[in-house]
Amino acid sequence: VRTLLEGNFADPQEFLNVLNRTIYQNAQRMNTDKSMTLALLDYSQGKLQLSGQHEDVIIVRANGAVELLDTVDLGFPIALIDDISDFVSSTQVQLNSGDVVVLYTDGITEAININQEQYGLERLIDIVKLSYQCSTHEIKEAVINDVRQHIGTQKVYDDITLVVLKQI
Protein backbone atom coordinates (compact mmCIF):
# COMPACT_ATOMS: atom_id res chain seq x y z
CA VAL A 1 0.00 0.00 0.00
CA ARG A 2 2.81 2.39 0.86
CA THR A 3 4.48 1.71 -2.51
CA LEU A 4 1.26 2.56 -4.34
CA LEU A 5 0.94 5.78 -2.35
CA GLU A 6 4.53 6.66 -3.21
CA GLY A 7 3.58 6.06 -6.85
CA ASN A 8 1.07 8.94 -6.57
CA PHE A 9 -2.08 6.84 -6.80
CA ALA A 10 -4.48 9.45 -5.42
CA ASP A 11 -7.65 7.95 -6.90
CA PRO A 12 -8.95 5.27 -4.48
CA GLN A 13 -10.75 3.39 -7.26
CA GLU A 14 -7.59 3.08 -9.34
CA PHE A 15 -5.62 2.24 -6.19
CA LEU A 16 -7.96 -0.63 -5.27
CA ASN A 17 -7.89 -2.00 -8.81
CA VAL A 18 -4.08 -2.09 -8.87
CA LEU A 19 -4.03 -3.63 -5.39
CA ASN A 20 -6.58 -6.22 -6.50
CA ARG A 21 -4.51 -7.18 -9.57
CA THR A 22 -1.43 -7.47 -7.40
CA ILE A 23 -2.93 -10.01 -5.01
CA TYR A 24 -5.30 -11.75 -7.45
CA GLN A 25 -2.94 -14.59 -8.39
CA ASN A 26 -1.95 -15.23 -4.79
CA ALA A 27 -5.58 -15.37 -3.65
CA GLN A 28 -6.45 -17.73 -6.49
CA ARG A 29 -3.67 -20.05 -5.41
CA MET A 30 -4.93 -19.92 -1.80
CA ASN A 31 -8.58 -20.28 -2.91
CA THR A 32 -9.74 -17.35 -0.79
CA ASP A 33 -11.20 -13.89 -1.13
CA LYS A 34 -11.22 -10.85 1.11
CA SER A 35 -12.96 -7.52 1.27
CA MET A 36 -11.59 -4.19 2.34
CA THR A 37 -12.36 -0.52 2.62
CA LEU A 38 -9.72 2.01 1.71
CA ALA A 39 -9.95 5.21 3.73
CA LEU A 40 -7.89 8.21 2.65
CA LEU A 41 -7.92 11.05 5.17
CA ASP A 42 -7.02 14.61 4.32
CA TYR A 43 -6.87 15.75 7.91
CA SER A 44 -6.19 19.43 7.21
CA GLN A 45 -9.29 19.66 4.97
CA GLY A 46 -11.40 17.32 7.11
CA LYS A 47 -12.14 15.08 4.13
CA LEU A 48 -12.40 11.32 4.38
CA GLN A 49 -12.58 9.48 1.07
CA LEU A 50 -13.80 5.89 1.22
CA SER A 51 -13.72 3.19 -1.41
CA GLY A 52 -14.15 -0.57 -1.29
CA GLN A 53 -16.57 -2.94 0.37
CA HIS A 54 -16.26 -4.01 3.99
CA GLU A 55 -18.10 -3.24 7.23
CA ASP A 56 -20.30 -0.18 7.75
CA VAL A 57 -18.38 2.95 8.73
CA ILE A 58 -19.60 4.53 11.97
CA ILE A 59 -19.58 8.32 12.12
CA VAL A 60 -20.53 10.13 15.32
CA ARG A 61 -20.88 13.83 14.73
CA ALA A 62 -19.79 16.39 17.32
CA ASN A 63 -23.44 16.84 18.35
CA GLY A 64 -23.82 13.09 19.07
CA ALA A 65 -25.75 12.22 15.89
CA VAL A 66 -24.78 8.80 14.54
CA GLU A 67 -24.42 8.09 10.82
CA LEU A 68 -23.77 4.67 9.33
CA LEU A 69 -22.10 4.56 5.94
CA ASP A 70 -22.88 1.32 4.12
CA THR A 71 -19.93 0.35 1.92
CA VAL A 72 -21.71 -2.36 -0.08
CA ASP A 73 -21.94 -0.16 -3.19
CA LEU A 74 -18.36 1.11 -2.90
CA GLY A 75 -16.57 -2.03 -3.92
CA PHE A 76 -16.20 -5.68 -4.62
CA PRO A 77 -14.42 -8.47 -2.74
CA ILE A 78 -10.71 -8.36 -3.46
CA ALA A 79 -9.15 -11.05 -5.68
CA LEU A 80 -12.29 -12.69 -7.08
CA ILE A 81 -11.58 -11.42 -10.58
CA ASP A 82 -8.54 -9.86 -12.20
CA ASP A 83 -10.03 -6.41 -12.91
CA ILE A 84 -12.50 -4.81 -10.48
CA SER A 85 -12.41 -1.27 -11.88
CA ASP A 86 -16.05 -1.49 -13.05
CA PHE A 87 -17.19 -2.47 -9.55
CA VAL A 88 -15.37 0.06 -7.37
CA SER A 89 -16.61 3.52 -6.51
CA SER A 90 -15.92 6.03 -3.77
CA THR A 91 -17.63 8.52 -1.53
CA GLN A 92 -16.39 11.46 0.47
CA VAL A 93 -17.34 12.43 4.01
CA GLN A 94 -16.76 15.92 5.36
CA LEU A 95 -15.52 15.81 8.94
CA ASN A 96 -15.94 18.75 11.26
CA SER A 97 -14.30 19.45 14.59
CA GLY A 98 -15.28 16.80 17.14
CA ASP A 99 -16.54 14.25 14.59
CA VAL A 100 -15.48 10.64 15.19
CA VAL A 101 -15.08 7.88 12.59
CA VAL A 102 -14.83 4.21 13.55
CA LEU A 103 -13.59 1.49 11.21
CA TYR A 104 -13.66 -2.11 12.47
CA THR A 105 -13.55 -5.73 11.38
CA ASP A 106 -16.35 -8.24 11.86
CA GLY A 107 -14.25 -9.86 14.58
CA ILE A 108 -15.77 -7.22 16.85
CA THR A 109 -19.42 -7.35 15.79
CA GLU A 110 -19.40 -11.15 15.46
CA ALA A 111 -17.57 -11.82 18.75
CA ILE A 112 -19.63 -14.32 20.73
CA ASN A 113 -20.15 -14.73 24.43
CA ILE A 114 -20.71 -17.90 26.48
CA ASN A 115 -24.37 -17.96 25.32
CA GLN A 116 -23.32 -17.79 21.64
CA GLU A 117 -24.69 -14.22 21.35
CA GLN A 118 -22.87 -11.87 18.99
CA TYR A 119 -21.57 -8.54 20.22
CA GLY A 120 -23.35 -6.78 17.34
CA LEU A 121 -23.21 -3.47 15.54
CA GLU A 122 -25.80 -1.85 17.80
CA ARG A 123 -23.71 -2.46 20.92
CA LEU A 124 -20.59 -1.14 19.16
CA ILE A 125 -22.45 2.03 18.19
CA ASP A 126 -23.76 2.43 21.76
CA ILE A 127 -20.25 2.26 23.26
CA VAL A 128 -18.82 4.69 20.71
CA LYS A 129 -21.71 7.07 21.28
CA LEU A 130 -21.13 6.95 25.06
CA SER A 131 -17.46 7.85 24.68
CA TYR A 132 -17.29 9.96 21.48
CA GLN A 133 -16.34 13.12 23.39
CA CYS A 134 -13.24 11.39 24.79
CA SER A 135 -9.86 11.00 23.07
CA THR A 136 -9.43 8.41 20.32
CA HIS A 137 -7.38 6.30 22.72
CA GLU A 138 -10.15 6.39 25.33
CA ILE A 139 -12.81 5.53 22.73
CA LYS A 140 -10.71 2.60 21.53
CA GLU A 141 -10.15 1.39 25.10
CA ALA A 142 -13.88 1.65 25.89
CA VAL A 143 -14.76 -0.48 22.87
CA ILE A 144 -12.03 -3.08 23.43
CA ASN A 145 -12.87 -3.38 27.14
CA ASP A 146 -16.56 -3.85 26.35
CA VAL A 147 -15.81 -6.47 23.68
CA ARG A 148 -13.54 -8.32 26.12
CA GLN A 149 -16.24 -8.19 28.79
CA HIS A 150 -18.76 -9.58 26.28
CA ILE A 151 -16.45 -12.39 25.16
CA GLY A 152 -15.51 -13.39 28.70
CA THR A 153 -13.62 -16.67 28.65
CA GLN A 154 -14.65 -17.60 25.11
CA LYS A 155 -11.89 -18.31 22.62
CA VAL A 156 -11.47 -15.63 19.93
CA TYR A 157 -11.48 -17.08 16.39
CA ASP A 158 -11.34 -13.92 14.30
CA ASP A 159 -9.18 -10.80 14.21
CA ILE A 160 -10.31 -7.82 16.22
CA THR A 161 -9.27 -4.64 14.45
CA LEU A 162 -10.42 -1.14 15.36
CA VAL A 163 -9.43 2.26 13.98
CA VAL A 164 -10.78 5.41 15.63
CA LEU A 165 -10.32 8.81 13.95
CA LYS A 166 -11.32 12.15 15.41
CA GLN A 167 -11.27 15.50 13.69
CA ILE A 168 -9.92 18.17 16.02
Steps between C-alpha positions, in 0.01 A plus 500: 500500500781739586667432163178585317468822699859588414405440136249788528185290477260761638183350352370232742320312222816469292697416815266213592507363146881491494505346848245241389707404193808471717350246739263326256736216406599436860137486614413264216778268608374513861135464389384793712354846466498804724326833516637833607423867528764753409477820702706800392497784752590856415515614859568868430190523276289266714426276202474124525482316169378141515508230237457124512258263666531393862316577824280806552692813598378658824502879515405681820465870441609756759135545603462125572307413182597158365536429128565158351667489161422176318795403280322229300477720189858627529679186398537135430678221688871511428656231278186336360571627150804656338351845429253660743509854360136478383386402850682753718376846586569751774329749724624794700405597854558849635624489858458794732664570833402235755374245245606139560540224240525133596624228266493140626511138391220249548710338772348764727135487394502120467683433829294250698448459870444183705134494384605517132363857471682735264630833623322676212514831320241662726709439812812632324314817403369540857851483650643743245211738557558488878867590462517711180595816691810327640838461328543241225705289740223509761234414240710207380556379857127526579412287198773240556416470871131453421575238233727315744230513767248361249731219388594400854689172495397407146776429251542768231499355146514816291716812491387798701604818323385850591599840362365815665546840332400834646505835328635767733 
